[in-house]
Amino acid sequence: MSFDTSIRIVQAALHWAWDPIGVRGIEEASNEYDMYAPAVLQMLKAEAPVEQIAGYLTSVVRDRIELPVRPDRDRDVASMLKEMFAVSQ
């Protein structure tokens, strides 16, 4: 899978499934989480464990977005991304 396709899949998952600030489906905010996608993709390519990816997502919510964390959501999204990435290889 090309880099462009891979990064777009991660971006879409962050927008539609992760969405900690609640902008899912708002066209003007479709790129709200794009800055976090490269780090997630790098972890996926490095075959990082789900816990590491989920930890990154949780840290983004806590430290950058400054909202209450939802570790279960972050783990679910990390698991989904791992599955999607594995199937696409």
N, C-alpha and C positions, 0 to 999 in steps of 0.2 A: 504494500500500500504506500502511496506517495506521502510525503510530508504534508502537503496541502490537504489531502483527504484525512489524514490522521489528526491534524490539528483542528480541522473543522468538526470532526466527530467529537473530540474532547470539548471544544467550544459549545457545541449543541448540547452535550450532556450537562455541562455546567449551567447553561442557561435554562434548560427545560427540567432537569432532574435535581440539581443541587440548589440553585436559586435562593441563597440565604436572605436576600433583601426583598424578595417578592416581586420581581419584574418579569416573570415568565410570560411569554407571549406578547410583551410590549415591544413592538418593532423598533422604536427609538432606543430601546435599551438592550437590543440583541447582542451588543458587544460588551456589555457591562463587566463580564467576567473573563474576557479574552486574555487579559494580562496574566492570568493564572494558568492558562492552558499550556504554555510551553513547559513549565515546571512539571505539570502533571504528565504530559507526554514524555518528557525525559525519564520520569520515574517508571512509566509503563514500558518504555524501551529497555530500561535497565532491569526489568522484571522485579521491581520493588514489591514487597509484600503489601497486601491490602491495608494493613495497619499503618504503614508509612504514608501511603497516599491519603488515607483518611486523616491521619495526624496533620498532614500538610493542609488539607481543606479546613480542618478544625482551627488550626493556627491562623489561617487567613481570616476566618470569621471573628475569632477572638482578638487578634492583634491588629488587623488592618481595617476590617469592616466595623469592628467593635460592637458586635451584637452577641446576644446569648448563644452559646454553642449548642449544637445538636449532633453529638457524636454518632448516634444511630443513623441519621441521614447521611452523614459524611462517609460512614462505613458502607452503607448501601450503594452510594454513588461510586465509591472506589471499587467495590466489588463488581458493579455493573460495567465500569470502564475496563477493568481487568478482563472480564469475560468478552466484551466487545473487541478489545485489542487482540486477545488470543485467537478469536474466531477469524479475525481479518488477516492474520499472518499466514 
